[in-house]
């Protein structure tokens, strides 16, 4: 278990029960949506407002303790380990996995024209099919459709 209280103090944030609960939840369940974090905290800690969880997630992201990963229009959250990793997303089941950066140090990828930006981070999201979903699709495509005809006679062809 990580020292979440120490991380909060180092980031200049007060150590509060909601902040500790969010950090612990993300340690146990990385890549969680805000709703998932909210549900897990309610299971473990009791009633907490959804807005409180959103506020904590935003404060922790602003402090560099939590990383927000945009998946389409939705956000998933993980502890920000500052290890310069990217993500693989299964477009069927939604599984989200960490993968090391393919090229060197952060930001590891630079645009061909930065428009004057000081690029700090390159968030890369690879999308495709995980092995399970790919196997499911392959099985569905290769399984022949078996039709069973009963009581067929030559006269049935005339109907």
Secondary structure by P-SEA (a helix, b strand, c coil): ccaaaaaaaaacccccaaaaaaaaaaaacccccaaaaaaaaaaccccccaaaaaaaaaaaaaaccbbbbbcccbbbbccccccccccccccccbbbbbbcccccccccccccccccccccbbbbbbbcccaaaaaaaaaaaaccbbbbbcccccccccc
